[in-house]
Amino acid sequence: MAEHLPEVLVVGSIHLDRMMQLSALPMPGETVIARESWTQLGGKAANQAMAAAVPGVRASLVACVGDDHEGREAEQTLTARGVRTLLQIDAALPTGSSAALLDAAGENVGVIVPGANTALRASALDTPMSGATPALLVCQWETRYDTLHAVLQKARTAGVPVLMNAAPWQDTYRDLLPLADHVVVNAVEAHGWTGTDPQTRPNTLPFGHPSVIVTLGAGGVLHYRHDRLDTDLPAPSVEARSTHGAGDHFVGVLAAQLAQGSPPPQALERATESAAHFVQLLRKHPLPHS
């Protein structure tokens, strides 16, 4: 029964993403015409929860939305994707939003308007942590520092392992890193952390952490244990249509695998394969009536 499934508890952000597909990204001062546009559900936490909602896993999301149509659409989309929603509602702020531009190669740039995400409180964990202990807690750095610190302390007190996606990278959040069992970063974030470019695949990197996973997009995935390279996985060769949310998808699948007891090398391999499939999709997480 569902209540006996291992639970991945994701805490963090929800956005409605306005996507625009272009032939090429505009230069400063340039105006270009989009080939098409659409709206989809996003936000790092929402993306990760949807990716973690696989057979054999209970995926739950703790987040905050506005008291608006967008917040209700977000909840409907998450529920349709098999995610248990534990949402705070803030009447003073709108549901978070973002705008993303995609070029013909599938690369993207974006801007986030956090909105109600900034109102998320650590007390939102009281209900999900009062029952069966989650197998894994997943968090990101789109959450306010004080809220995230309190969330991590609650997880530590309850003995819940933490998978932290240290993104977007912020130096002021560095002291949260020791509160995670595993940390996932991309190449830019790894460089911000260590001052070294991980794309050269060095045998050692000065993370000062027992388990760091570095995603390199088409370059694959590196897993460092106690600063030494332990696993070097190539990415499957695919034609990407959109890399938007691919890192989040990787984290969600990885979380589901770890929650089910898969050893890290196997979990990383499956997450890498799933992310390679994900980037071949253009439209992701459509809203119920889009």
SVG drawing of the C-alpha trace seen along z (x, -y; Angstrom):
<svg xmlns="http://www.w3.org/2000/svg" viewBox="-8 -48 51 50">
<polyline fill="none" stroke="black" stroke-width="0.4" points="0.0,0.0 1.1,-3.6 1.7,-4.4 4.5,-1.7 6.4,-3.1 9.6,-5.0 9.0,-8.7 11.0,-11.4 10.1,-14.7 11.0,-17.7 11.0,-21.2 11.4,-24.3 10.1,-26.3 7.2,-26.3 7.1,-28.5 4.9,-28.8 7.4,-28.9 6.7,-31.0 8.7,-29.3 9.7,-31.0 11.5,-29.1 13.8,-31.1 16.2,-30.5 18.9,-32.2 19.1,-34.0 19.0,-37.8 22.1,-40.0 21.9,-43.0 19.6,-45.6 18.2,-43.2 14.6,-42.2 13.8,-38.8 10.5,-37.0 9.7,-33.8 8.9,-30.7 6.4,-29.6 5.6,-30.0 3.8,-28.1 3.4,-27.9 4.4,-24.9 5.0,-24.0 8.5,-24.5 10.5,-25.6 13.4,-23.4 11.4,-21.6 8.3,-21.0 10.4,-19.6 12.3,-17.3 9.1,-16.1 7.5,-15.2 10.7,-13.3 10.7,-11.4 7.1,-10.4 7.8,-6.9 6.3,-3.5 7.5,-2.3 8.1,-5.8 5.9,-8.3 6.9,-11.8 5.7,-14.7 6.3,-18.4 6.3,-21.1 6.1,-24.6 4.3,-27.9 2.0,-29.4 -0.2,-32.5 -3.9,-32.5 -4.4,-32.7 -5.3,-30.8 -1.6,-30.0 -1.3,-28.4 -4.3,-26.2 -3.1,-25.2 0.3,-24.2 -1.4,-22.1 -3.6,-20.4 -0.6,-19.6 1.4,-18.2 -1.5,-16.0 -2.0,-14.7 1.7,-13.8 1.4,-11.7 2.9,-14.2 1.4,-14.6 1.1,-18.3 1.6,-20.0 1.3,-23.6 1.2,-26.8 -0.9,-29.6 0.2,-33.2 -2.5,-35.7 -0.1,-38.6 2.2,-37.3 1.6,-35.8 2.7,-32.3 6.3,-32.2 7.0,-32.6 9.8,-32.6 10.6,-33.3 12.9,-31.1 14.3,-31.5 15.3,-28.4 17.6,-28.5 17.6,-26.0 20.2,-23.8 18.0,-23.5 20.1,-25.7 18.3,-28.2 18.5,-31.3 15.9,-32.4 14.7,-34.9 12.8,-34.0 10.3,-36.0 10.2,-34.2 6.8,-35.5 5.3,-33.3 8.3,-31.1 9.9,-33.6 7.1,-33.1 7.7,-29.3 8.2,-28.6 9.9,-25.6 6.7,-24.9 5.4,-23.5 7.4,-20.4 5.5,-19.7 2.8,-17.7 4.9,-15.5 7.5,-14.9 4.9,-13.9 4.1,-10.5 6.4,-7.9 9.9,-9.2 10.7,-10.1 13.5,-8.0 15.1,-11.2 14.6,-14.9 15.5,-16.9 16.2,-20.7 17.6,-23.4 18.9,-27.0 15.9,-28.8 14.5,-28.8 15.3,-31.6 18.4,-30.9 16.7,-31.0 13.9,-28.7 16.3,-26.2 18.5,-26.2 15.5,-25.3 14.4,-22.6 17.8,-21.0 17.9,-21.1 14.5,-19.4 15.7,-16.7 18.9,-16.1 16.9,-15.8 14.6,-13.3 17.4,-11.3 16.3,-11.9 19.1,-11.8 19.4,-14.9 20.1,-15.3 20.9,-19.0 20.9,-20.6 23.2,-23.6 21.6,-25.7 21.6,-28.5 25.0,-28.9 25.2,-31.5 28.3,-31.9 26.1,-33.0 24.7,-29.4 28.0,-27.6 27.6,-26.7 24.5,-24.6 26.6,-22.1 27.7,-20.0 24.0,-19.4 23.6,-17.4 24.5,-13.7 24.8,-14.2 25.2,-17.5 24.4,-17.9 25.9,-20.8 26.5,-21.6 29.8,-22.7 29.2,-26.4 28.3,-25.7 31.2,-23.3 33.5,-26.0 32.0,-28.5 32.5,-26.1 36.1,-25.0 37.5,-27.6 38.3,-24.7 36.6,-23.8 35.3,-20.3 35.0,-19.8 38.6,-18.8 37.5,-15.8 40.2,-16.2 40.9,-13.2 40.5,-15.4 38.5,-18.6 38.6,-20.5 34.9,-20.2 35.5,-19.2 32.4,-17.1 31.9,-13.3 29.6,-13.0 29.4,-15.5 27.8,-14.8 28.7,-17.1 26.5,-17.2 28.1,-18.2 25.2,-18.1 26.3,-16.3 29.6,-15.7 28.1,-13.2 28.3,-13.0 31.1,-12.9 30.8,-11.6 33.4,-12.7 33.7,-10.9 35.8,-12.8 37.2,-15.0 38.4,-12.0 36.7,-11.1 34.9,-7.8 32.5,-7.5 32.8,-9.0 29.7,-8.4 29.4,-9.5 26.1,-10.9 24.2,-9.0 24.6,-10.8 21.2,-12.4 19.8,-15.4 18.6,-17.8 15.5,-19.9 15.5,-21.6 17.9,-21.4 15.4,-23.4 14.9,-21.6 17.2,-18.7 19.3,-19.1 16.2,-19.1 14.9,-16.0 18.3,-14.3 18.0,-15.1 14.5,-13.8 15.2,-10.5 18.4,-10.2 16.4,-10.8 13.8,-8.1 16.6,-5.6 18.4,-6.3 15.1,-6.2 14.5,-2.7 17.9,-1.6 19.8,-1.6 23.6,-1.9 24.9,-5.3 26.6,-4.1 23.4,-2.4 21.3,-5.4 23.5,-7.8 23.4,-5.7 19.6,-5.6 19.3,-9.3 21.8,-10.1 19.8,-7.9 16.5,-9.5 17.9,-13.0 19.1,-12.2 15.6,-11.2 14.2,-14.3 16.3,-16.8 14.8,-15.3 11.4,-16.6 10.4,-20.2 7.3,-20.7 7.5,-19.5 5.0,-19.4 2.1,-21.0 -0.7,-22.7 -4.1,-20.9 -5.7,-23.2 -2.7,-24.3"/>
</svg>
